[in-house]
Amino acid sequence: MSERQPDTARAEALRREQEYVSMLYERLDVARDRAGRGMRDVLARGASGTRQALVEREVTAAEHADRLARLSAVERGLCFGRVDDGDGRTLYIGRVGLRDDDHTSVLVDWRAPAARPFYVATPGDPEGLVRRRHLHIRDRRVVGIDDEVFDLDRMADADRRTLVGEAALLAALRRGRTGRMGEVVATIQREQDRVIRSGLAGALVVQGGPGTGKTVAALHRAAYLLYTHRDTLERRGILVVAPNATFSRYIGQVLPALGETQVVLTSLGGLHPGVRAEAEDAPATAVVKGDPRMVRVIEEAVRDRERVPEGDLEVRIPVRTSLRGGVEVVVEEMTLRVDHATCLRARDHARGLRRPHNIARWAFVRRILPALARDEAERLDRPLEDGDLRYAATALWEHRSVRDALDALWPEISPERLVRELLSDEERLRAAAGPHLTEDERAVLLRPREAPWTVGDVPLLDEAAELLGEHDHGAEARRRRAEEERREEELYAREVLTITDAASVLDAASLAGRNRDDGPYVTTADRAARDRTWAYGHVIVDEAQELSAMAWRTVMRRVPARSLTVVGDIAQTGAAAGARSWGEMLDPYVKGRWREERLLVNYRTPAEIMEVAADVLRAVEPGQEPPESVRHGGARPRAVPAAGTDLRRLVDAELREIGEGGEIGEGRVGVVTPDARHAEIGALFPEAVDPLDSRVAVLTVRGSKGLEFDAVVVVDPEGILRQSPKGGQDLYVATTRATRRLTVVHEGALPAMLHRLEPAGQPENTGPLGNAAPLEDPGRRL
Ligand SMILES: Nc1ncnc2c1ncn2[C@@H]1O[C@H](COP(=O)(O)OP(=O)(O)OP(=O)(O)O)[C@@H](O)[C@H]1O
């Protein structure tokens, strides 16, 4: 409900809001000064005193720095809303809560319970409000206001005269896309608010079609949970798992913009510390790697590294050496022997401890070494006391040949080596996978030793890491050393920062603690990101339909409390090993105990484009309902035959169109291709270097998932449909990436499910393009 008012009334409303907003910024400046001063005071106390005093000083400085970080992050659009209730009470809603000198609240944090009516009031259920007002602020100036009136009769006369209207949401949605997702705190919708404020405990599934704001709602939920459960979550942290590194970059700005930096954001391929997997497996390989039977295969691969010799164990050790030309040369050797049965017992004993392989190895070694020492004593005819035995065993361990012999039987091994050797060695693979996988399944796993890590390898590495345990015994000592170094550097950073201004203090202070080993002042996020076994307080998984059963094991290991937000759309599953239903993936961990919220409104794709996409969905997933678009209008989606079309010129024309029609920036074009044609089409657009930052992005469907563009050109829909058993879902994803314009370039006949597209050459019904005739260029054809 809205009403446009004369300019004078609007000017008066703006002036009054400006007064209030200026006061809020003054409060913000005061709060920042206080935090900055607090930090400088703490640091001015100097770096001397008891260890306890030093620790306290560090912690207090860190708290001030943290507060300063939050206050700096809210500068842009500090206050964005106001609600008036029927009793004449007014609340202003903003990114952070502020109080005046009397401790009276002057700005309510958007996450506080008092702010809820701002998001959930509707004309049917106004939650006691008579009006909701959106404030648009640029550089501390109020540049616009939008009102929604719920009860005109109960509004004060003065307020009634100053009603100003234009839906804030639609204004936000019309903006050109920048290549980075932004926060939407000012325009969160009622159904999204339910997702955001849902309780911390248990698993919440957010199922919704493309563009329904699942990602954006999940990220706001992270900020809300941190605000509401700060004690728990600051200690344990929140992990956000994105499908790939590009998507991580795409959403990476949202939480910092909300003042939250304590969240670990990683891609699926980055879940195993030390590995950055980007490559994807072929669908058949992905299916096998994603299958839970791989748990058994990895178990077998580990057991296969716990061997006994065929017969007795024989090790040659030097008995006598002499120096020749300064080099030590073995003059006489002796063969030590441990009988087969003793080796078997040692292995069974070590396995029976049920400890990780690399830990149990020492139990094995500790059984074999004394046996070797006894044999040595016998051969040398030397009596052995208990104390001597320990000494002799330790001395034997010094011989390289002894260590090599034991390594060959029960090596200390890293997860990376185990998985690499398993997948590149036919013999090992057969030994481990024999009873669990078919010959064909084994064949698709096999690959060259130097092949790069794939996203599908990460769950295998994680599984292996669980079974192998810590493999580097120097790690503990290194960690301690690094911690000391870190502490010194951090102290130094803080001293330096006392002479710099507040905003830079914070960056450098957190920088000083970054990329180092664990320590009391490293942020939770930093510590957690480096620790594979870290138990997070909450985990958010985006595009979760793409995760295989094995990937779910990796995720669940990181959240033993099973406090999860699972965000995705079953209708968009493109991964061969991805989900067909949420129950299939979640029931093994939270059987029947997960709750579901559905988002039904599409904020991205205009209705005209969504109708085309809905036809695709109905053809491939008849049971799934497409979301309803909130926006209408714009250019009609069209089909352009590839014959006679120059793709380059077509994309240039799209760039011009969105540049002219866009409200902010120049807008971006996404060219979506079948996997097999990505390189060929990419070569036509040398400027498309970065899928987020270049004005043109050339992407496979997988690469485009979760992203959006002002204009999308889908090339070769037939090729997309054919590229995998999930080709139909892929085409659905491709057609739902556009915020304004969709063009499909087809080579043969247009697939029947795209019948609604306007054939090129006919004038468009609506929109700024006018006539969308194909662009002829005989020189370069698709
Ligand atoms: N309440 C809102 N206010 C303003 N913009 C919104 C709102 N909700 C969603 N949007 C915008 O709609 C677009 C789609 O949101 P988002 O990417 O979160 O959708 P999604 O459901 O994750 O889509 P997909 O399934 O395609 O990945 C984004 O540009 C987002 O900023």
PDBQT file of the ligand as one rigid body, heavy atoms in Angstrom, charges set to zero:
ROOT
HETATM    1  N1  LIG A 801      14.794  -9.873   0.294  1.00  0.00    +0.000 N 
HETATM    2  C1  LIG A 801      15.540  -9.552  -0.738  1.00  0.00    +0.000 A 
HETATM    3  N2  LIG A 801      15.814  -8.262  -1.010  1.00  0.00    +0.000 NA
HETATM    4  C2  LIG A 801      16.571  -7.910  -2.083  1.00  0.00    +0.000 A 
HETATM    5  N3  LIG A 801      17.111  -8.804  -2.925  1.00  0.00    +0.000 NA
HETATM    6  C3  LIG A 801      16.861 -10.104  -2.693  1.00  0.00    +0.000 A 
HETATM    7  C4  LIG A 801      16.072 -10.541  -1.596  1.00  0.00    +0.000 A 
HETATM    8  N4  LIG A 801      16.020 -11.886  -1.628  1.00  0.00    +0.000 NA
HETATM    9  C5  LIG A 801      16.740 -12.283  -2.682  1.00  0.00    +0.000 A 
HETATM   10  N5  LIG A 801      17.246 -11.214  -3.313  1.00  0.00    +0.000 N 
HETATM   11  C6  LIG A 801      18.109 -11.225  -4.494  1.00  0.00    +0.000 C 
HETATM   12  O1  LIG A 801      17.665 -12.239  -5.366  1.00  0.00    +0.000 OA
HETATM   13  C7  LIG A 801      18.775 -12.839  -6.006  1.00  0.00    +0.000 C 
HETATM   14  C8  LIG A 801      18.728 -14.330  -5.813  1.00  0.00    +0.000 C 
HETATM   15  O2  LIG A 801      19.082 -14.653  -4.471  1.00  0.00    +0.000 OA
HETATM   16  P1  LIG A 801      19.914 -15.955  -4.127  1.00  0.00    +0.000 P 
HETATM   17  O3  LIG A 801      21.106 -16.057  -4.994  1.00  0.00    +0.000 OA
HETATM   18  O4  LIG A 801      20.082 -15.992  -2.662  1.00  0.00    +0.000 OA
HETATM   19  O5  LIG A 801      18.879 -17.064  -4.595  1.00  0.00    +0.000 OA
HETATM   20  P2  LIG A 801      19.012 -18.639  -4.521  1.00  0.00    +0.000 P 
HETATM   21  O6  LIG A 801      17.700 -19.133  -4.041  1.00  0.00    +0.000 OA
HETATM   22  O7  LIG A 801      20.208 -19.027  -3.747  1.00  0.00    +0.000 OA
HETATM   23  O8  LIG A 801      19.174 -18.980  -6.056  1.00  0.00    +0.000 OA
HETATM   24  P3  LIG A 801      19.808 -20.270  -6.786  1.00  0.00    +0.000 P 
HETATM   25  O9  LIG A 801      19.009 -21.466  -6.384  1.00  0.00    +0.000 OA
HETATM   26  O10 LIG A 801      19.634 -19.950  -8.226  1.00  0.00    +0.000 OA
HETATM   27  O11 LIG A 801      21.226 -20.330  -6.359  1.00  0.00    +0.000 OA
HETATM   28  C9  LIG A 801      20.017 -12.183  -5.421  1.00  0.00    +0.000 C 
HETATM   29  O12 LIG A 801      20.411 -11.120  -6.238  1.00  0.00    +0.000 OA
HETATM   30  C10 LIG A 801      19.532 -11.631  -4.118  1.00  0.00    +0.000 C 
HETATM   31  O13 LIG A 801      20.289 -10.541  -3.680  1.00  0.00    +0.000 OA
ENDROOT
TORSDOF 0
